[in-house]
Amino acid sequence: MSREGRRRRLGQTLGMIAGFATLAAVAWAGWQVVTVLQNSPRPAAVSADAVPIGDNLTLSSDGVLNKDTAWLKRSLALPKNATLMGLDMRQAQERIKASGQVASVSLVRKFPATLSVVVSERSPVARILAQTADGSTRALLVSREGIVYEGADYDPAMISGLPWLDGVRLVQRGRGLAPIEGMAVVADLLSQARLEADWLYRNWTVLSLARLQSDGQIEVRTRDGVKITFGTAEDFFHQIARLDTTLDKISAEGGPAARAALREINLSLGARPGGQEVDVPVKFAAGPAPDGSPQVPGAGETVRAPARPDVAAFPNFQLHLP
């Protein structure tokens, strides 16, 4: 065989060897891929679908519910074998917000089985009593938005300091109660009183909203039996300041007898233009004062207060709840 023939045969032999080597390499790579797929961990979705959430709940809040996972479990009421992938996130959000205490909620799945919950809470500004079907009563809380709810984890001392609402008709709406109209205005009065005259606010027990919508008036009843009428046509700061001035004048001019016999103060007439003094109508109880002092007139009187001073019982049961 010539030299050229031997060269061609060698080239063919080498080509066949390279082809076999390539086929062997492809087969080996395929076998390795199959082995890895068979022995690798299952995807997170598969694992999350198999592991129940159980107690794997985390809660953070900007209010009093922070880390109260017991409350969260009661609100979610998840089935025993509920998993992250099987959880209806929208339904879970609605269940958490159903209590009324939660204003907004965010849910995050953390695989394989942890549900993270972040909530923003409402704050109560007043209380209201409702009567249940069996005749008993229970206290509910009312937020600035007028949302009525039971509330959880609040400091009892803080709750006991909130005034009661009266003159309000509670209306059932779905599983809860319809918001109370006008609560934003009421909340403004309460916050202004706490900020500017906390010594007066602490004496307030009941706020009647019976005339809020019709006449723009809020009636406040105090622990010592005085009814104070505020008007929504004028800012509350100046009305509270006139209230403080009026009480001081009554005590200074009439003494303890006049202060004990005081029954009504009407601040809703508003200030006169030009910064003139305002006649604040007041009413006293007829007859002698409780301490035996001389009789105090029962007719309406007026106390003159600056237009712009320099200083700043239980509700009716109107709803049967299940």
C-alpha positions in Angstrom: 0.0 0.0 0.0 1.3 3.4 -0.9 2.1 6.0 1.7 -1.0 8.1 0.6 -3.3 5.1 1.2 -1.9 4.4 4.6 -2.5 8.0 5.5 -6.1 7.9 4.5 -6.7 4.7 6.4 -5.2 6.2 9.5 -7.4 9.3 9.2 -10.6 7.1 8.9 -9.5 5.1 12.0 -8.9 8.2 14.0 -12.3 9.6 12.9 -14.1 6.5 14.1 -12.4 6.6 17.4 -13.4 10.3 17.9 -17.0 9.5 17.1 -17.1 6.7 19.6 -15.6 9.0 22.2 -18.1 11.7 21.5 -21.0 9.2 21.9 -19.6 7.9 25.1 -19.3 11.4 26.5 -22.9 12.3 25.6 -24.2 9.1 27.2 -22.2 9.8 30.4 -23.4 13.4 30.6 -27.0 12.2 30.2 -26.6 9.6 32.9 -25.2 12.3 35.3 -28.2 14.7 34.6 -30.7 11.9 35.4 -28.9 11.0 38.6 -28.8 14.6 39.8 -32.5 15.2 39.1 -33.4 12.0 40.9 -31.3 12.7 44.0 -31.7 16.5 44.3 -34.1 18.1 47.0 -37.7 18.8 45.9 -38.5 22.3 44.8 -39.7 24.8 47.4 -43.2 24.8 46.0 -43.4 21.0 46.4 -42.1 21.2 50.0 -44.3 24.2 51.0 -47.3 22.3 49.7 -46.5 19.4 52.0 -45.5 21.1 55.3 -48.4 22.6 57.4 -48.1 26.1 58.7 -49.1 25.1 62.2 -47.5 27.5 64.7 -45.1 29.0 62.2 -46.6 32.5 62.4 -44.8 35.8 63.0 -46.6 39.1 63.8 -45.4 42.6 64.0 -47.6 45.7 64.5 -47.5 49.4 65.1 -49.9 49.0 68.0 -50.7 46.8 71.0 -51.0 43.5 69.0 -47.3 43.3 68.5 -46.2 39.6 68.6 -49.5 38.4 69.9 -49.6 35.2 67.8 -52.4 33.8 69.9 -54.7 36.6 68.7 -53.4 36.0 65.1 -54.2 32.3 65.2 -57.7 33.0 66.5 -58.3 35.5 63.7 -56.9 33.3 60.9 -58.7 30.1 62.1 -56.6 28.1 59.8 -57.3 24.4 59.2 -54.9 22.0 60.9 -53.1 21.0 57.7 -53.1 24.4 56.0 -50.0 25.1 53.9 -48.5 28.2 52.4 -49.3 27.2 48.9 -52.8 26.3 49.7 -53.5 29.5 51.7 -55.9 32.0 50.2 -54.1 35.2 51.0 -57.0 37.5 50.3 -59.3 35.5 52.6 -56.6 35.5 55.3 -56.3 39.3 55.1 -60.1 39.7 55.4 -60.2 37.5 58.4 -57.5 39.5 60.2 -59.2 42.8 59.4 -62.6 41.5 60.4 -62.1 42.4 64.0 -62.0 46.1 63.2 -58.9 46.7 65.2 -56.6 46.2 62.2 -56.7 49.0 59.6 -54.3 47.3 57.1 -52.4 44.0 56.8 -49.6 42.6 54.7 -48.9 38.9 54.4 -45.6 37.4 53.2 -45.0 33.7 52.5 -41.6 32.5 53.9 -40.9 29.0 52.6 -41.2 26.3 53.5 -43.9 26.9 56.1 -43.8 30.4 57.8 -46.4 33.1 57.3 -45.3 36.6 58.2 -48.0 39.1 59.1 -47.5 42.9 59.4 -50.5 45.0 60.6 -51.3 48.6 61.2 -53.9 49.2 64.0 -56.6 51.7 64.7 -56.7 53.5 68.1 -59.8 53.8 70.2 -61.0 57.3 71.2 -64.3 56.3 73.0 -66.3 53.4 74.3 -69.9 52.3 73.8 -72.1 49.7 75.4 -74.2 47.2 73.4 -76.8 44.8 74.6 -76.5 41.1 73.6 -79.4 38.8 72.7 -79.3 37.3 76.2 -79.8 40.6 77.9 -76.2 41.1 79.0 -74.0 44.1 77.9 -70.6 44.4 76.6 -68.3 47.3 76.0 -67.0 48.0 72.6 -64.4 50.5 71.4 -64.8 53.2 68.8 -62.0 54.6 66.6 -61.6 58.0 65.0 -62.9 56.5 61.8 -66.1 55.4 63.6 -65.2 51.7 63.5 -66.8 49.8 66.4 -64.8 46.8 67.6 -64.1 44.7 70.7 -60.3 45.3 70.9 -57.5 43.1 72.3 -54.4 43.6 74.3 -55.1 47.2 75.4 -54.1 48.5 78.8 -57.2 48.3 81.0 -56.2 51.6 82.7 -56.2 53.4 79.2 -59.5 51.9 78.3 -61.1 52.9 81.6 -60.1 56.5 80.9 -62.1 56.7 77.6 -65.4 58.5 77.7 -68.7 56.6 76.8 -70.8 57.5 73.7 -74.5 58.1 73.9 -77.2 59.2 71.4 -75.8 56.7 68.8 -77.8 54.1 67.0 -75.6 51.1 66.1 -76.5 49.4 62.8 -75.6 45.8 61.9 -73.7 45.5 58.6 -72.7 42.1 57.5 -70.8 40.4 60.3 -70.0 43.6 62.0 -71.3 47.1 62.7 -71.6 50.1 60.4 -69.2 53.0 61.2 -70.5 55.8 63.5 -70.9 59.0 61.5 -69.2 62.1 62.8 -66.5 60.4 64.9 -63.7 62.4 63.3 -65.2 65.6 64.7 -65.7 64.0 68.1 -62.1 62.7 68.0 -60.9 66.3 67.3 -62.7 67.5 70.4 -61.3 64.8 72.6 -57.7 65.1 71.4 -57.9 68.9 71.7 -59.2 68.6 75.3 -56.5 66.1 76.2 -53.8 68.2 74.8 -54.8 71.6 76.1 -56.8 70.9 79.3 -56.3 67.3 80.5 -57.7 68.3 83.9 -61.0 69.0 82.2 -60.9 65.9 79.9 -60.4 63.5 82.9 -63.7 64.7 84.3 -65.7 63.8 81.1 -67.7 60.6 81.3 -70.3 60.6 78.5 -70.5 62.3 75.1 -73.9 62.5 73.4 -74.0 62.7 69.6 -77.8 62.9 69.5 -77.7 66.5 68.1 -74.4 66.3 66.2 -75.9 65.7 62.8 -79.0 67.9 63.2 -77.6 70.9 65.2 -73.8 70.5 65.0 -73.6 70.1 68.8 -71.8 67.6 71.0 -73.0 67.3 74.6 -70.5 66.3 77.3 -71.5 65.0 80.7 -69.0 65.3 83.5 -68.5 63.2 86.7 -70.0 66.0 88.8 -73.3 66.2 86.8 -72.6 69.1 84.5 -73.7 69.1 80.9 -71.4 71.0 78.5 -72.5 71.8 75.0 -69.8 72.3 72.3 -70.6 73.5 68.7 -68.9 72.3 65.6 -69.1 75.7 63.9 -66.1 77.1 65.9 -62.8 75.6 66.6 -62.7 73.5 69.8 -59.5 75.2 71.2 -61.3 78.5 71.9 -64.4 76.7 73.3 -62.3 74.7 75.7 -60.4 77.8 76.7 -63.7 79.6 77.4 -64.9 76.6 79.4 -61.9 76.8 81.6 -62.3 80.6 82.1 -66.1 80.2 82.8 -65.5 77.5 85.5 -62.8 79.7 87.1 -65.2 82.7 87.2 -68.0 80.7 88.7 -65.8 79.4 91.4 -64.3 82.8 92.1 -67.6 84.8 92.2 -70.0 82.2 93.6 -67.7 80.0 95.7 -68.1 76.3 96.3 -71.9 76.6 96.4 -72.2 77.9 92.9 -69.7 75.4 91.6 -71.6 72.5 93.2 -74.9 73.7 91.9 -73.7 74.2 88.3 -75.7 72.0 85.8 -75.2 73.3 82.3 -72.7 75.3 80.2 -73.4 76.1 76.6 -70.3 77.0 74.5 -71.9 76.4 71.1 -73.0 80.0 70.4 -69.6 81.0 69.1 -67.4 84.0 69.5 -68.4 87.5 68.6 -66.5 89.3 65.8 -63.8 91.7 66.8 -62.6 89.7 69.8 -65.3 90.9 72.1 -66.3 89.0 75.3 -68.8 86.2 74.9 -71.8 85.6 77.2 -71.7 81.9 78.0 -75.1 80.7 79.1 -75.0 78.6 82.3 -77.6 76.9 84.4 -77.7 76.1 88.1 -79.7 73.7 90.2 -82.6 75.3 92.1 -82.6 75.1 95.9 -79.9 75.1 98.6 -76.5 73.8 97.7 -75.6 70.3 99.1 -73.3 71.9 101.8 -76.2 74.0 103.2 -75.0 77.2 101.6 -77.6 79.8 100.6 -80.0 79.0 97.8 -78.5 79.2 94.3 -80.9 80.5 91.5 -82.1 77.8 89.2 -82.8 80.1 86.2 -80.4 80.4 83.4 -77.5 82.8 84.0 -74.6 84.1 81.8 -70.9 84.3 82.5 -68.9 86.7 80.4 -65.7 85.1 79.0 -63.1 86.4 76.5 -63.9 85.5 72.9 -60.2 84.4 72.5 -58.8 83.5 75.9 -55.1 83.3 76.3 -55.2 79.8 77.8 -56.1 77.1 76.3 -73.9 58.2 82.8 -74.1 55.5 80.6 -75.4 55.1 77.0 -78.7 53.8 75.8 -78.7 50.2 74.8 -79.8 50.4 71.2 -78.6 47.2 69.5 -79.0 43.5 70.2 -75.9 41.7 69.2 -75.7 38.0 68.6 
